[in-house]
Structure formats: structure tokens, C-alpha cells
Amino acid sequence: MSRSQLSLNRLLIKSVWKAARVNRLILVWLFYKVCEGIYFRQLGWGTQIYGRLRFGNAAADIRVGRDCMIGHEVFLSATDTSSVIIGSGCSINNGCHIVSTTKIEIGDETAIGEFVSIRDQNHTFSDPDKAVREQGFTSAPIKIGRDVWIGRGVFVGPGVEIGDKCVIGANSVVVKSLPAYSIAVGSPARVIGTRGVNKSETR
């Protein structure tokens, strides 16, 4: 086979692969759009779903804006009285868990890395003579601002508010609110700088 024929074949294979992938993304979006009100209360135009999703409650109030990206094995859950609201232009990478019993709100253009856990509830454990699983939960809403970057493996807990433009380092544990433009890392997460004025951002 000539070099030009080999190049042509490779181009053809790439084109077919790309078309098949695009068609699959469209079909997946159409499935969830047709089922709107069952899995998603709202699913915005242009949102791409790249793998299997899992839901804790199929009839919950889960809303996703336009032009988002949702990765493989993302778990979304809300109760009959709570909600998960994801803005437009967001990316939620593989393996994330977003679980609400009150309200979780994520602003536009926010990027969430792999295996991030965002949960607005926590076990009650005050009675040492009683099993933790028997003591119920406490819950408080979570609000994440616009254009926030949450690194891989981060945990965001109940009652936390993360301001616009924050950056949170991988594997951090966020249990207290963070002001806008913060750069935060650690367990528990602490602010180490501010976007736009921190020297580490330009290294």
C-alpha cells in the first residue's frame, strides 16, 4: 500500500470515528432530553454526556444549563424536596458525586475535576452509644460561584459557600466558606493566595 493511500485510510478512519462519537453524544443527549422530568428536570442545549450516569432518585430536581460537559460514572442525587442546579458551561469530570438533601448550586463556567464529592449533608454522630447510621443527618445548602476550578479528589461539605473565581487544589477538604478569587489547598482547605495577585499563578 502506498504512503498516500495509507494516509487517506487513516484520515477516513478518523473521520468515521469522529462522526460516530458525535452521533453517540447526540443520541445520549436526546435520550435524556426526551426523558426530561425523569432524570433531569432541565437539560440545556449543547450539553455533552460522555458516559454512563447514575442517579440516586430518578424524579428529583436536577437541572443542568447549556453547553456543559458531564463525564463517565458521575453520580447525581437529590431528594423529593431538594435540588441540584448546575449552571451553563460547566464541566463535571469522571467519577464525581453530587448529592443533595437541601440544595446544591454550581455557577456558570465552573470546572470540577475527577472524583470530586459535593455533599450538603453529614451523619450525626453525637451519641457514642448509638450506631452512626442510626443517628440521622444534618444538612445545609452549598453554593459554588462562577468560574471556580475544583481540583481532582476534592470534598466540599455542608453549608459551604465558595466565591466566584476560586481555585481549590487537588484532594482538599472544604468545610468552611471561601471568599471570591481565593486559592485554597489542604485538609481542611485554607487560603494560600488570591487569583491575580499570587506569584505562584505566574510560575
N, C-alpha and C positions, 0 to 999 in steps of 0.2 A: 504494500500500500504506500502510495506517495505521501510525502510530508504535507502537501496541500490538502490531500484527501483526509489525512488524519486530523488536521486542524479543523476541517469542515465538519467531520464527525463529532469532534469534541464540542464544537460550537452548537451543533444540533442537539447533542445530549444535554448540554447546559440549558438550552432554550426550552426543551421539553420538561426538564426537571423544574425550572423556574415557573413555567406555566402550570405544572401540576401542583406545585406548592401554593401558588397564588389562588388557584381554583379551590384547593382544600381550605385555605383561610377564609375564602368567601363562603364556602358551604358551611363551615363551622359557625361563622357569624350569622348566616341565615337561619341555621337551626335555633340558636339562642334568641334571635330576633323574633322568629315565628312563635317561640315559646315564651316571649316576653310576658312577665306576670307570673311565671312559674319559677324560673331560675333567677332571672334578673327582673326587677321592677322596671328598670330602664337600661338600655344598652345603646350607647351612642354610635353614630355612623363612623365608619373607618377604624373602629376598634378591632385589633387583631388578637386572636386567641391561638397560642402556639402549641397547645397540648391539652391533655385531659384535665378538667376542673373537677373539684369536689365541693359539695355544698352540705352544710350542716342542717339546713332547713330549706327545702325547695320553694316554699311560698313566702320567703322572707323579703324584707325591703332592702334590696341590694341594688344600688344604682351606679352605673359607670358612664362617664362622659364620652366625648368624641375622641377619636384618634389615640386611644390608649393601646398599650401592649400588655397582654397577660400571658405569663409563661406556663410551663408544664407543671402539673400537680400543685397548683395554687388551691388553697382551701379557703372558702368564704362562708361565713356563717353569721346569721342574725336570728334573734327570736321573733315571735309574732309582734312584739311591741318595740323592738329596737331597729336600728338601721346602720347600713354601711354605705357611705356616699363617697365615691371616687370621682375626682374632677376630670377635666379633659387633658389630653396629652400626657397622662401618667404612664409609667412603666412599672409593672409588678413582676419581678423575676421568678424563676422556678422555685417551687417548694415553699412559698410564703404562706403564712396562716394569718388571716384577718378575722377575728372572732368578736362579735359584739352582743352584749346583752343590754346596752343602753344606747350609745351612738358612737360611731367612728366616722370622722370626716377627714378626707385627704384632699388637699388643694391641687389646683391645676399644675401640670408640668413637674410633678414630683416623681423622683426615680427611687425605686425600692429594690435593693439587691436581693440575691438569693437567700432563701431560708430565714427571712425576717418574720418575727412573730409580733403581731399587734393585737393586744387583748385588753378590753376595757373592764375586765373582771378578774378577781383573785379569790382564792379559797380563804375562808375564815378559819383561823387555827388557834383561837384564844384559849380554848378549853383543852388542856393536855390529857384529860381523862376520856376524851371522846375522839373517835377517828376523824381525821381532817375531812374526809369525803362526806361525813355526816353533818358538818357544821355550816354548810351553805356557802354563799359567795357575797362579797362586796363588789360594787360596780360604780364606775364614774366615767363620763364620756371622755374620749380622746379627740383632739383636734390637731391636725398636721397641716401646716401652711402651704403656700405656693412655692414651687421650685426648691423643694427640700431634697437633699440626696441622703438616703439612708443606706449605709453600707451592709455588706453581707453579714448575716447572722445576728443582727441587732434585735433586742427585745424592747418593746415600748409598752409600758404598763398603764393601769387605770388612772384617769384624772390628769394625764399629761397633756400639755399644750406645747407644740413645737412651732416656733415662729417661722415666718417666711424666710426662705433662702438659707436655712440652716444646713450644715453638713455634719453627719454623725458617722464616726469611724466604725469599721467592722467589729462585730462581736460586742458592741457596747450595750449596756443595760440602762435604759432611760426610764427613771422612776420619778423625776422631777421635771417641771416645765423648763423650756429653754427659750431665751429671747431671740428675736429675729436676727439673722446673719451670724449666729453662733457656729463655731466649730467645736464639736464636743466628742470626747472619747472616754472609754473606760467603763468600769463596773464598780460602783454606779457612774454613769456618764457625768463628766464635768467639763465646763467650758475652758478651752485652752487658747482660744483666739476668736477673732471676728473676721468674717469674709471681707476682703477688700483692704484690710489693714494688717493682716497677719503675714509675716515674712515667709512662713512655710508654704503659703499658697503659690509663691512665685519661684520656688526652688525647682 
